[in-house]
Structure formats: structure tokens, C-alpha cells
Amino acid sequence: MARYSVQVESAAALAVDTGFAWLMASANNGYKLRRVTLGVVAGASTPTSQQLVVGINRVTTAGTTPTAGMTPVKLDPNTAAAGSVWNTAYSTPPTLGTADMFRAAFNSQSGADLPWELLEELVVSAGTANGLVFINRDNALPASHKLVLSAEFEE
């Protein structure tokens, strides 16, 4: 399997229960999420110390009018381009699953590094309606604060 990485910064002062990144499978192949790194930036100042939670939730529809995020980067330059799509917004977001599959709690002045390797797998099936969304949970971000997310996945 080929491995890829994607990155995003959320909007500043992100509200509670707001999605800020969607990794959608393609019609031809799904993917396995392998690593997520989370942190906070606060413009030119030090981030306010705050407990944050980012939920990872499955989506069950494709949503409409997506805003494309960055193109996934090949970690091995000899592999084909990724089929999965990284989006940062929708006019109508994809429908969420019933509950978050995982919640990462961390302090805004530190971060979180979450590997899913070997026996731990977070699998998304092939199909344009299948994917994962990363959602700010529990606490709104202060003014000028943004969540920073880096993810690695395999196809």
C-alpha cells in the first residue's frame, strides 16, 4: 500500500461541533488512517492554555460543493497519486455517523500524536460517500487560535 500525508489549519475561533477537515475515499479505493498529529497555533502569540477535544467521525454521504484542501503528498515518490480527496468545507457537509469513533483530548499548549499501526486499524471503504471528518468538540477556540492537523493514510 502507498502512504500519503495531508495537512490543514482550521478557521480561527472554530466553534464547538464544527468539522474542519474531511478525508473522503474515492470510487475505486478506500484507505486506512495511520497517524494523526494535532496542535494549535495562535497567530503571533502563545496559545491560551485550554483543553481541546477533536472527534473523528465517519461520514455516510458525499456532501455538496466541497472546498478542496491540499492535494495529498506521496511519501514514496515512486507511487501513484492518491485517489482519496481532502476537503476543508462544504456548502452542505456530509452526513455524520451516529457517534465519534475516536476523540483526542489535548492541551492547546502541547499537542497529540495518534498512530494507528499494525493491529490497530481505522479503515474507510471505497466509495465517494465514505470518509472521515475531524470535528472540534467541547470547547470553542479563542480568537486567532487555529487547530493544526496532519494525517497520514494508506491506499
ZIZIWO-V268277 format. One record per helix or strand of 2 or more residues. SS is the DSSP state (hx for helix, st for strand). FROM is the first residue (numbers start at 0). TO is the last residue. Records with the same first field share a line. If there is no record, write none. Layout:
BEGIN
SS=FROM-TO, FROM-TO
END
This chain:
BEGIN
st=2-8, 17-23, 30-40, 50-58, 63-67, 72-73, 84-91, 101-106, 111-114, 121-123, 130-136, 145-153
END
